[in-house]
C-alpha cells in the first residue's frame, strides 16, 4: 500500500508518514521511501549541529535531500524502461515477465526479515551509500550488455534481483534516518520536503521516462537511473548524521530479534487486520500489475509515452490524496478512513480489465482508474502507517517495518510467478480479471472488523489491550 505525531494533528501526521505510505501502496515502487518522522517520545537524540530554524538553512539536510530527489526521479525512469525493454526489445513471454517482476521484489521475501535485524545494528547512512552504489553498478550492466549485443532476459532478471536486494537494505534504513539528521521538531518538515520530491517524481518521472525511452531507447534510459544513484551516494557521503550505535547489551541472537519483530506485528490485533488487507491486496494487484505492460503495450497497442502518461497522471491522485487525508480523517475519523479507503482501491481495480471492452476510451478510463487508485491508497496508507508507527518502540522500528514488508511485499514474487503461469495458461485478460476480483475481496479484513465502530485508533498504551473493544466516540 513512517513516527507520527498524535492523530489529533492530522496535518502533521500527513507529512511524517507519506513516503512509507507510498512504500506499501498496492502498486509498489522501487524508488526509495522516507518514513522516518517519529513521535517526539520515540525520536532519537537531538542532533547537536542541526539549526533551530527552517531546514532551508540546513546544508546537511539539503545535501541529502538533493541526492534523494534526483534518485527518486531516476527510479521512475527505470520502472518504465525495464518492462518496455523486456516486452518490446527482448520479446518477453508472459512467464518471463512474471519471473522478471518476481526477481525485482523477491528480496523482501528472502532477506527482508534478517535485513531488519541487521540494520537495527548498523549505521543506516552507511548502509544506504552501499546500497546506492550496488544498484548503480547493477543497472549500468544493462546498457553495456545491450551495446555488446549480449543482453538476454536472464541477464535482466539477475540484474533486477540484485537491485531488489539492495533496495531492501536501502528502504529499511531510509525509514529511520531522518531523526538522526534533524531536531525532533523539524521531523515533520523534513519528511514533508522529502515526500514532496517523491510526489513530483511520481508525477513527472514516468512521463519523462516514456519520452526518454522513445528518444534514446530503453537500455540507455536505464543508464540515467544508474547515474542518479551515484549522485545519491555522493550526497550521502557528504551528509553527517548523529545516529548513536546500538548498545551491545541490547543485541540478541538474530533469530530471536526477528521473532520479536514478527511477534509485535501479529499480536497487535488491529495491525494484524491491516496487514491482512494490505498483503492480500498486494498479492492480487501484483497478479494484475505483472501483466499490465503486456496488456497495455501489446493488447491495447499503447506506446511507451502513453504508458508513462497514465502513470504520471494517475500519480496526481496520490498527491491530492496526501493533501486531502487530514481533512477526510477529521471528517469521518481515523479508524473509519481505513475501511472506506480499502473499499475505494479494491473496487476501482475492476476498471483495468474492463478497459479491454471499450478500447476507444481505454486511455482516459485507465487514467481515471490510476488517479482514484492512487488517491485511496494514499488515504489508507497514511492512516495505517501513522497508527503502526505511533505504537512501535524506537528499538523495534526496523524489525517492525521489515516484518510488515516481509508479509505485504513478500507475497509479490509469488504473485508475479503465478501471473506468468496464469497468463501463459489462460491469457492476459483472464489473468487481469482474477487479479481484480481478488483485490476486491482483500478489503474484507478491515471492512468486517471493528473499525466502523471506532473513530480514533488506540495509542501505544491501549492498542493491544483494547483492540477488540469499542472506544467511545471522540
VENZI-V884330 format. One record per residue. N is the residue number from 1. RES is the residue in one small letter. PHI is phi in radians with two decimals (999 if undefined). D_CENTER is the distance of its C-alpha to the mean C-alpha in Angstrom with 2 decimals. Layout:
# VENZI-V884330
N;RES;PHI;D_CENTER, N;RES;PHI;D_CENTER
This chain:
# VENZI-V884330
1;x;999;6.82, 2;x;999;11.07, 3;x;999;16.30, 4;x;-2.12;17.57, 5;x;-1.20;21.03, 6;x;-1.13;22.93, 7;x;-1.09;21.92, 8;x;-1.19;25.26, 9;x;-2.02;23.78, 10;x;-1.11;20.98, 11;x;-1.15;20.80, 12;x;-1.22;20.10, 13;x;-1.01;17.54, 14;x;-0.96;15.68, 15;x;-1.17;15.61, 16;x;-1.32;14.79, 17;x;-2.22;11.56, 18;x;-1.02;9.96, 19;x;-1.23;7.34, 20;x;-1.17;6.29, 21;x;-1.05;6.71, 22;x;-1.09;4.31, 23;x;-1.09;1.66, 24;x;-1.95;4.32, 25;x;-1.10;5.58, 26;x;-1.08;8.42, 27;x;-1.89;7.89, 28;x;-1.19;5.03, 29;x;-2.17;5.11, 30;x;-1.48;6.94, 31;x;-1.17;7.37, 32;x;-1.23;7.64, 33;x;-2.14;6.44, 34;x;-1.93;9.54, 35;x;-2.44;10.22, 36;x;-1.70;13.72, 37;x;-1.19;16.01, 38;x;-1.99;18.22, 39;x;-1.03;21.22, 40;x;-0.95;24.33, 41;x;-1.37;25.82, 42;x;-1.85;22.86, 43;x;-1.25;22.42, 44;x;-1.32;23.73, 45;x;-1.14;26.97, 46;x;-1.27;27.70, 47;x;-1.12;27.67, 48;x;-1.17;31.29, 49;x;-1.59;30.86, 50;x;-1.22;28.44, 51;x;-1.27;30.33, 52;x;-1.40;31.01, 53;x;-1.43;30.42, 54;x;-1.10;27.60, 55;x;-1.23;24.96, 56;x;-1.09;26.36, 57;x;-1.79;29.14, 58;x;-1.72;27.09, 59;x;-1.08;27.27, 60;x;-1.09;25.30, 61;x;-1.17;22.19, 62;x;-1.09;22.80, 63;x;-1.12;22.97, 64;x;-1.10;19.55, 65;x;-1.09;18.11, 66;x;-1.11;19.86, 67;x;-1.13;18.54, 68;x;-1.20;14.87, 69;x;-1.04;15.55, 70;x;-1.18;17.13, 71;x;-1.18;14.67, 72;x;-1.15;11.75, 73;x;-1.13;14.37, 74;x;-1.12;15.44, 75;x;-1.09;12.18, 76;x;-1.12;12.30, 77;x;-1.12;15.85, 78;x;-1.18;15.23, 79;x;-1.03;12.73, 80;x;-1.58;15.79, 81;x;-1.18;18.53, 82;x;-1.13;17.89, 83;x;-1.13;18.25, 84;x;-1.11;21.09, 85;x;-1.03;22.70, 86;x;-1.16;22.58, 87;x;-1.37;23.89, 88;x;-1.62;26.40, 89;x;-1.70;27.64, 90;x;-1.77;27.43, 91;x;0.91;28.14, 92;x;-1.12;25.66, 93;x;-1.45;26.53, 94;x;-1.01;24.39, 95;x;-1.13;24.38, 96;x;-1.15;23.49, 97;x;-1.12;20.48, 98;x;-1.09;19.39, 99;x;-1.12;20.05, 100;x;-1.07;18.19, 101;x;-1.16;14.96, 102;x;-1.12;15.61, 103;x;-1.08;16.30, 104;x;-1.20;13.01, 105;x;-2.05;11.17, 106;x;-1.08;14.41, 107;x;-1.08;14.02, 108;x;-1.15;11.76, 109;x;-1.44;14.82, 110;x;-1.49;17.48, 111;x;-2.18;16.83, 112;x;-1.04;13.99, 113;x;-1.20;16.68, 114;x;-1.13;19.16, 115;x;-1.05;16.67, 116;x;-1.07;16.02, 117;x;-1.20;19.80, 118;x;-1.12;20.60, 119;x;-1.16;18.33, 120;x;-1.09;19.91, 121;x;-1.80;23.11, 122;x;-1.95;22.24, 123;x;-1.33;22.03, 124;x;-1.19;18.36, 125;x;-1.11;19.28, 126;x;-1.14;21.27, 127;x;-1.09;18.54, 128;x;-1.14;16.28, 129;x;-1.08;19.37, 130;x;-1.06;20.09, 131;x;-1.12;16.64, 132;x;-1.06;16.86, 133;x;-1.17;20.38, 134;x;-1.13;19.66, 135;x;-1.12;17.02, 136;x;-1.11;19.57, 137;x;-1.12;22.42, 138;x;-1.14;20.84, 139;x;-1.19;19.89, 140;x;-1.12;23.35, 141;x;-1.20;24.92, 142;x;-1.09;23.86, 143;x;-1.15;26.24, 144;x;-1.11;28.78, 145;x;-1.12;29.15, 146;x;-1.15;29.20, 147;x;-1.18;31.97, 148;x;-1.44;33.91, 149;x;1.27;33.75, 150;x;-1.96;32.23, 151;x;-1.16;28.64, 152;x;-2.27;28.08, 153;x;-1.06;25.28, 154;x;-1.18;25.44, 155;x;-1.10;24.94, 156;x;-1.11;21.74, 157;x;-1.10;20.49, 158;x;-1.11;21.51, 159;x;-1.12;19.96, 160;x;-1.20;16.49, 161;x;-1.15;16.93, 162;x;-1.13;17.80, 163;x;-1.05;14.90, 164;x;-1.10;12.57, 165;x;-1.10;14.60, 166;x;-1.09;14.52, 167;x;-1.15;10.75, 168;x;-0.99;10.81, 169;x;-1.18;13.45, 170;x;-1.14;12.06, 171;x;-1.11;8.76, 172;x;-1.14;10.90, 173;x;-1.21;13.57, 174;x;-1.09;11.81, 175;x;-1.12;11.08, 176;x;-2.25;14.86, 177;x;-1.50;16.54, 178;x;-1.01;17.25, 179;x;-1.07;19.95, 180;x;-1.62;21.79, 181;x;-1.86;21.94, 182;x;-2.28;23.18, 183;x;-1.26;25.37, 184;x;-0.95;24.14, 185;x;-1.37;25.26, 186;x;-1.87;23.22, 187;x;-1.08;19.80, 188;x;-1.07;18.99, 189;x;-1.09;20.29, 190;x;-1.09;18.33, 191;x;-1.18;14.95, 192;x;-1.09;16.20, 193;x;-1.17;17.15, 194;x;-1.08;13.98, 195;x;-1.28;11.98, 196;x;-1.07;14.84, 197;x;-1.11;14.45, 198;x;-1.14;10.83, 199;x;-1.12;12.02, 200;x;-1.14;15.08, 201;x;-1.12;13.44, 202;x;-1.15;11.67, 203;x;-1.39;15.18, 204;x;-1.56;17.39, 205;x;-1.07;15.61, 206;x;-1.08;15.83, 207;x;-1.10;19.36, 208;x;-1.12;20.39, 209;x;-1.08;19.03, 210;x;-1.08;21.12, 211;x;-1.14;24.08, 212;x;-1.17;23.74, 213;x;-1.07;23.63, 214;x;-1.16;26.74, 215;x;-1.44;28.40, 216;x;-2.14;28.02, 217;x;1.37;26.62, 218;x;-1.09;23.25, 219;x;-1.04;24.12, 220;x;-1.26;25.08, 221;x;-1.14;22.00, 222;x;-1.08;19.99, 223;x;-1.08;22.36, 224;x;-1.09;21.26, 225;x;-1.13;17.74, 226;x;-0.99;19.53, 227;x;-1.12;21.55, 228;x;-1.20;18.75, 229;x;-1.19;17.51, 230;x;-1.12;21.16, 231;x;-1.06;21.36, 232;x;-1.06;18.37, 233;x;-1.11;20.21, 234;x;-1.12;23.44, 235;x;-1.08;22.11, 236;x;-1.18;20.90, 237;x;-1.09;24.37, 238;x;-1.61;25.98, 239;x;-1.65;23.86, 240;x;-1.99;25.53, 241;x;-1.91;23.89, 242;x;-2.23;25.83, 243;x;-1.47;24.06, 244;x;-1.32;26.82, 245;x;-1.16;26.97, 246;x;-1.22;26.55, 247;x;-1.04;30.07, 248;x;-1.02;31.48, 249;x;-1.22;32.92, 250;x;-1.61;29.54, 251;x;-1.78;28.37, 252;x;-2.06;29.09, 253;x;-1.00;28.89, 254;x;-0.98;25.47, 255;x;-1.10;25.81, 256;x;-1.17;26.86, 257;x;-1.20;23.95, 258;x;-1.07;21.48, 259;x;-1.09;23.49, 260;x;-1.09;23.44, 261;x;-1.17;19.66, 262;x;-1.11;19.75, 263;x;-1.08;22.83, 264;x;-1.08;21.36, 265;x;-1.15;18.47, 266;x;-1.59;20.85, 267;x;-1.74;23.80, 268;x;-1.53;22.07, 269;x;-1.12;23.18, 270;x;-1.21;21.05, 271;x;-1.10;17.87, 272;x;-1.06;19.00, 273;x;-1.17;19.23, 274;x;-1.08;15.77, 275;x;-1.10;14.37, 276;x;-1.08;16.78, 277;x;-1.15;15.57, 278;x;-1.11;11.83, 279;x;-1.12;12.81, 280;x;-1.15;15.46, 281;x;-1.06;13.58, 282;x;-1.11;10.96, 283;x;-1.05;14.14, 284;x;-1.35;16.05, 285;x;-1.21;13.59, 286;x;-1.23;13.15, 287;x;-0.99;16.96, 288;x;-1.25;17.19, 289;x;-1.15;14.50, 290;x;-1.07;16.03, 291;x;-1.64;19.31, 292;x;-1.03;18.23, 293;x;-1.04;19.36, 294;x;-1.11;22.61, 295;x;-1.07;23.04, 296;x;-1.41;22.68, 297;x;-1.40;24.33, 298;x;-1.71;27.07, 299;x;-1.21;27.77, 300;x;-1.66;27.39, 301;x;1.27;28.38, 302;x;-1.25;25.77, 303;x;-1.60;25.66, 304;x;-0.99;22.72, 305;x;-1.13;23.32, 306;x;-1.09;23.09, 307;x;-1.04;19.84, 308;x;-1.12;18.38, 309;x;-1.15;19.97, 310;x;-1.06;18.46, 311;x;-1.14;14.88, 312;x;-1.16;16.09, 313;x;-1.16;18.12, 314;x;-1.12;15.59, 315;x;-1.13;13.20, 316;x;-1.04;16.19, 317;x;-1.07;15.67, 318;x;-1.13;12.40, 319;x;-1.11;14.48, 320;x;-1.21;17.33, 321;x;-1.10;15.44, 322;x;-1.10;14.38, 323;x;-1.24;18.06, 324;x;-1.45;19.48, 325;x;-0.95;17.74, 326;x;-1.00;20.31, 327;x;-1.26;23.12, 328;x;-1.15;22.06, 329;x;-1.09;21.67, 330;x;-1.14;25.12, 331;x;-1.33;26.53, 332;x;-1.87;25.58, 333;x;1.75;24.41, 334;x;-1.06;21.25, 335;x;-1.16;21.82, 336;x;-1.26;22.71, 337;x;-1.09;19.71, 338;x;-1.21;17.70, 339;x;-1.16;19.99, 340;x;-1.09;20.64, 341;x;-1.20;17.08, 342;x;-1.10;16.63, 343;x;-1.07;19.83, 344;x;-1.09;18.70, 345;x;-1.34;15.65, 346;x;-1.37;17.57, 347;x;-1.30;20.72, 348;x;-1.17;19.47, 349;x;-1.10;18.13, 350;x;-1.17;21.86, 351;x;-1.19;22.38, 352;x;-1.06;20.89, 353;x;-1.18;23.70, 354;x;-1.09;26.15, 355;x;-1.07;25.83, 356;x;-1.13;27.83, 357;x;-1.38;30.78, 358;x;-2.31;30.97, 359;x;-1.04;30.23, 360;x;-1.13;32.14, 361;x;-2.05;29.57, 362;x;-1.09;26.50, 363;x;-1.10;24.91, 364;x;-1.11;25.15, 365;x;-1.13;24.25, 366;x;-1.27;20.98, 367;x;-1.12;20.21, 368;x;-1.11;20.99, 369;x;-1.08;18.87, 370;x;-1.10;15.74, 371;x;-1.10;16.71, 372;x;-1.16;17.26, 373;x;-1.03;14.18, 374;x;-1.09;11.97, 375;x;-1.07;14.41, 376;x;-1.26;14.53, 377;x;-1.13;10.89, 378;x;-1.15;10.64, 379;x;-1.03;13.95, 380;x;-1.09;13.04, 381;x;-1.29;9.98, 382;x;-1.03;11.82, 383;x;-1.21;14.78, 384;x;-1.29;13.74, 385;x;-1.19;11.78, 386;x;-0.98;14.94, 387;x;-1.09;17.07, 388;x;-1.23;15.72, 389;x;-1.30;15.58, 390;x;-1.15;19.00, 391;x;-1.72;20.54, 392;x;-1.74;19.31, 393;x;-1.10;21.83, 394;x;-0.98;20.83, 395;x;-1.19;22.11, 396;x;-1.80;19.77, 397;x;-1.04;16.55, 398;x;-1.10;15.34, 399;x;-1.25;16.67, 400;x;-1.11;15.36, 401;x;-1.07;11.69, 402;x;-1.15;12.57, 403;x;-1.15;14.46, 404;x;-1.12;11.89, 405;x;-1.08;9.44, 406;x;-0.98;12.72, 407;x;-1.41;13.35, 408;x;-1.38;10.38, 409;x;-1.82;9.10, 410;x;-1.15;12.72, 411;x;-1.30;14.07, 412;x;-1.17;12.43, 413;x;-1.08;14.99, 414;x;-1.12;17.71, 415;x;-1.13;16.80, 416;x;-1.13;16.69, 417;x;-1.13;20.11, 418;x;-1.08;21.40, 419;x;-1.07;20.51, 420;x;-1.09;22.52, 421;x;-1.17;25.38, 422;x;-1.15;25.49, 423;x;-1.12;25.31, 424;x;-1.21;28.20, 425;x;-1.41;30.15, 426;x;-1.77;29.67, 427;x;1.91;28.36, 428;x;-1.19;25.27, 429;x;-1.12;25.99, 430;x;-1.03;26.87, 431;x;-1.15;23.67, 432;x;-1.07;21.71, 433;x;-1.16;23.80, 434;x;-1.05;23.13, 435;x;-1.09;19.35, 436;x;-1.16;19.95, 437;x;-1.21;22.47, 438;x;-1.09;20.47, 439;x;-1.15;17.57, 440;x;-1.05;20.37, 441;x;-1.31;21.51, 442;x;-1.13;18.23, 443;x;-1.22;18.97, 444;x;-1.02;22.14, 445;x;-1.03;20.85, 446;x;-1.75;20.42, 447;x;-1.17;22.91, 448;x;-1.75;25.69, 449;x;-1.73;24.89, 450;x;-1.46;26.46, 451;x;-1.12;24.07, 452;x;-1.11;26.53, 453;x;-1.44;29.31, 454;x;-1.94;27.45, 455;x;-2.00;26.61, 456;x;-1.84;24.88, 457;x;-1.39;22.89, 458;x;-1.10;24.78, 459;x;-1.73;24.45, 460;x;-1.08;24.49, 461;x;-1.49;28.18, 462;x;-2.12;28.35, 463;x;-1.09;25.18, 464;x;-1.21;26.22, 465;x;-1.38;29.81, 466;x;-2.10;29.61, 467;x;-1.06;26.65, 468;x;-1.63;29.18, 469;x;-1.69;31.38, 470;x;-1.79;31.29, 471;x;-1.16;31.17, 472;x;-1.17;33.49, 473;x;-1.12;32.44, 474;x;-1.89;31.81
